[in-house]
């Protein structure tokens, strides 16, 4: 018997769940059927792929090796199917995109609107996630493109620098009194009440490191795990925040105030898996990003 694609999917499911029952539920087949299919696969390859002796089911050494190539085969097959259905004129197609959280506040919305205006037949699946998960998703062929920052990327991840992101103090437009025309010395933050992103955000780590270097301990009165919540708080109060100043471009109720010395800039990067097939939709999105960056006048990388 020659192994079939279902055998590969079944083996991977058991390996991921470590349990035949849960894997069968996930696959929506009966447990006896799943067990029989795995045994067929083991007979076909001539080795035991699963260790069933413990409380959980584990891959044998041979199973580990086989699953590695099974995942690669399924990933390549998925790419091949997308290539077949890819339409160069962009009358239809799909794009799987992920971005780190701060970009949902000022970049993703305009980009999606632009893509829909240019190519209404393209379906987009947009996710918000951390950079490490984006890179893992690209390597697993669960994503086509990611927007994050220039960093030490996982092997196999390539990036195209888009622009330099600048962070500033962000205040209510009613509370700025023209302050945005001149930089604020960072020591003056001691008199400000701040609302900041919570520690789970990489941006918060970037901000905290800046405060430590400047020996400043501002009064943090609010921590939030939502950028939209920070925007609402700042627009409606005298509390300030620290966010990318580009967030203020589409929020007239906010004003940026540069700090002196300035917060270090970050290089915004478009991520992809190296040597992966790039669909027409992915190429079109890359072009839309470049056009948007130039139109907004973001600092070139």
C-alpha positions in Angstrom: 0.0 0.0 0.0 1.2 3.5 -0.8 0.7 6.1 1.9 -2.0 8.7 1.0 -2.4 12.3 2.1 -5.0 11.3 4.7 -2.5 9.1 6.4 -0.1 12.0 6.8 -2.8 14.2 8.2 -3.9 11.5 10.6 -0.4 10.9 11.9 0.3 14.6 12.4 -3.0 15.0 14.3 -2.2 12.1 16.7 1.3 13.5 17.2 0.0 17.0 18.0 -2.8 15.8 20.4 -0.8 12.9 21.9 -4.0 11.0 22.1 -6.1 9.0 19.6 -9.4 10.1 21.1 -8.8 13.8 20.8 -7.2 13.5 17.4 -10.2 11.5 16.1 -12.5 14.2 17.5 -10.5 16.9 15.8 -10.5 14.9 12.5 -14.2 14.1 12.9 -13.6 10.4 12.4 -14.1 7.5 14.8 -11.2 6.4 17.0 -11.1 2.8 15.6 -10.9 4.2 12.0 -8.0 6.4 13.0 -6.2 3.6 14.7 -6.7 1.4 11.7 -5.4 4.1 9.3 -2.3 4.7 11.4 -1.5 0.9 11.5 -1.9 0.9 7.7 0.6 3.6 7.4 3.1 1.9 9.7 2.8 -1.3 7.7 3.3 0.7 4.5 6.5 2.3 5.7 7.7 -0.8 7.6 8.4 0.8 11.0 6.6 1.8 14.1 5.8 5.5 14.1 4.0 5.9 17.4 4.9 4.7 20.9 1.6 3.7 22.5 3.0 2.2 25.7 2.7 5.3 27.9 -0.3 7.4 29.2 0.1 9.6 26.1 0.9 8.6 22.6 4.3 9.8 21.4 6.3 9.7 18.2 9.1 7.2 17.9 12.4 8.4 16.5 11.3 7.1 13.1 8.0 8.9 13.7 9.7 12.2 14.4 11.6 11.9 11.2 8.6 10.9 9.2 6.4 13.7 10.6 9.0 16.3 9.7 8.8 15.4 6.0 5.0 14.8 6.2 4.5 18.4 7.4 6.8 19.6 4.6 4.9 17.6 2.0 1.5 18.9 3.1 2.9 22.5 3.2 4.3 22.2 -0.3 1.1 20.6 -1.6 -1.0 23.5 -0.1 1.3 26.0 -1.8 0.9 24.1 -5.1 -2.8 24.2 -4.8 -2.7 28.0 -4.2 -0.4 28.4 -7.2 -2.9 26.5 -9.4 -5.8 28.7 -8.3 -3.9 31.9 -8.2 -5.1 34.4 -10.8 -2.6 36.9 -12.1 -5.3 39.4 -12.9 -6.4 39.4 -9.3 -10.0 38.9 -10.1 -10.0 36.4 -7.2 -7.5 35.0 -4.7 -6.7 35.1 -1.0 -4.1 36.5 1.4 -3.2 35.4 4.9 -1.8 38.3 6.8 -0.6 38.8 10.4 0.7 41.9 12.2 1.9 42.8 15.6 -0.7 44.6 17.7 0.4 48.3 17.4 0.0 48.2 13.6 -3.8 47.5 13.9 -4.1 51.0 15.3 -2.8 52.9 12.3 -1.5 50.7 9.4 -3.7 47.7 8.9 -7.0 49.5 8.4 -5.8 51.8 5.6 -4.0 49.0 3.9 -7.0 46.6 3.9 -9.2 49.5 2.6 -6.7 50.1 -0.2 -6.5 46.4 -1.1 -10.3 46.1 -1.3 -10.5 49.3 -3.4 -7.8 48.0 -5.9 -8.7 44.3 -5.9 -12.2 43.6 -4.5 -12.0 39.9 -5.5 -9.2 39.2 -3.0 -10.2 37.7 0.3 -8.1 38.6 3.3 -7.6 36.7 6.5 -6.0 39.1 9.0 -4.7 38.1 12.4 -3.0 40.0 15.2 -0.2 38.2 17.0 3.3 38.5 18.4 6.3 38.5 16.2 7.5 35.1 17.2 4.1 33.6 16.3 4.1 35.4 13.0 7.5 34.0 12.1 6.4 30.5 13.2 3.2 30.8 11.2 5.1 31.8 8.1 7.5 28.9 8.4 4.5 26.5 8.8 2.8 28.0 5.7 -0.1 29.2 7.9 0.6 32.8 6.8 1.6 34.5 3.5 3.0 37.8 4.9 3.6 39.4 8.2 4.2 43.0 9.4 6.5 43.3 12.4 9.9 44.7 13.1 13.5 44.2 12.0 15.0 41.8 14.5 16.9 38.5 14.6 14.5 36.4 12.6 14.1 32.7 12.7 16.1 30.8 10.0 14.1 30.8 6.8 12.4 34.1 7.4 13.2 37.0 5.1 12.1 40.7 5.4 11.8 43.9 3.4 12.3 47.1 5.4 9.3 49.4 5.0 9.8 52.5 7.1 11.1 53.8 10.5 8.5 53.9 13.2 8.8 56.8 15.6 7.2 56.8 19.1 6.1 60.0 20.8 4.2 61.2 23.8 0.5 61.3 22.6 -2.0 63.6 24.2 -5.5 64.9 23.6 -5.6 67.5 21.0 -7.5 69.7 23.4 -4.8 69.3 26.0 -1.8 70.0 23.8 -1.9 73.8 23.7 0.7 73.9 20.9 3.1 71.7 22.8 3.5 69.4 19.7 5.5 72.2 18.0 8.5 71.7 20.3 10.1 68.6 21.9 9.4 67.9 25.5 12.3 67.2 27.8 11.9 63.6 29.0 12.4 64.7 32.6 9.0 66.6 32.3 7.3 63.3 32.2 7.6 63.1 36.0 4.7 65.6 36.1 2.5 63.6 33.6 0.0 60.9 34.3 0.5 58.1 31.7 -1.6 55.3 30.3 0.6 52.7 28.8 0.3 49.3 27.1 0.6 46.4 29.4 3.8 44.3 29.7 2.7 41.7 27.2 3.3 44.1 24.4 6.8 44.4 22.9 6.2 48.1 22.5 5.9 48.5 26.3 9.3 46.8 26.7 10.7 49.3 24.2 9.2 52.2 26.2 10.3 50.9 29.6 13.9 50.5 28.4 13.9 54.1 27.2 12.7 55.3 30.6 15.4 53.3 32.4 18.1 54.8 30.2 16.8 58.3 30.9 16.5 57.6 34.7 12.8 58.6 34.5 10.0 57.1 36.5 6.8 58.5 35.2 3.5 58.1 37.0 1.6 55.3 35.3 -2.1 55.5 36.3 -3.5 53.1 33.6 -2.2 49.9 32.0 -4.2 48.4 29.1 -3.9 45.5 26.8 -5.8 47.4 24.1 -4.5 50.2 22.0 -8.0 51.3 21.2 -8.7 51.6 24.9 -5.6 53.9 25.3 -6.8 56.0 22.4 -10.2 56.5 24.0 -8.7 57.3 27.4 -6.3 59.9 26.1 -8.9 61.6 23.8 -11.3 62.0 26.8 -8.9 63.0 29.6 -5.7 64.8 30.5 -3.8 61.4 30.7 -1.1 61.0 28.1 0.4 57.8 26.5 3.4 56.8 24.4 2.5 55.3 21.0 3.7 55.5 17.4 3.1 59.1 16.4 1.5 57.7 13.2 -1.5 56.6 15.3 -2.4 60.3 15.5 -2.7 60.6 11.7 -6.2 59.2 11.6 -7.3 60.4 15.0 -7.8 64.2 15.0 -8.5 64.0 18.7 -4.9 63.2 19.4 -1.6 65.1 19.1 2.0 63.8 19.2 4.6 65.5 21.2 8.2 64.5 20.5 10.4 63.7 23.4 14.0 64.9 23.9 16.0 62.8 23.7 13.9 61.0 21.2 12.8 57.4 21.7 14.8 55.0 19.5 13.1 54.3 16.2 12.2 50.8 15.0 12.3 49.5 11.5 8.9 48.2 10.3 9.4 45.1 8.1 7.3 43.0 5.8 8.1 39.4 6.6 7.8 36.3 4.4 9.1 32.8 4.2 12.2 32.6 2.1 11.8 30.8 -1.2 8.1 30.4 -0.6 5.7 30.8 -3.5 4.4 34.4 -3.6 0.9 34.6 -4.9 -0.4 37.5 -7.1 -2.4 38.6 -4.0 0.8 38.7 -1.9 2.7 40.6 -4.6 -0.2 43.1 -4.9 -0.3 43.6 -1.1 3.4 44.3 -1.1 3.0 46.9 -3.8 0.1 48.5 -1.8 2.2 48.7 1.3 5.0 50.5 -0.6 2.5 53.0 -2.1 0.9 53.6 1.3 4.2 54.2 3.0 5.2 56.8 0.4 1.8 58.5 0.4 1.9 58.9 4.1 5.4 60.2 4.1 6.7 57.8 6.7 10.5 58.0 7.3 12.3 55.6 4.9 14.1 52.7 6.4 
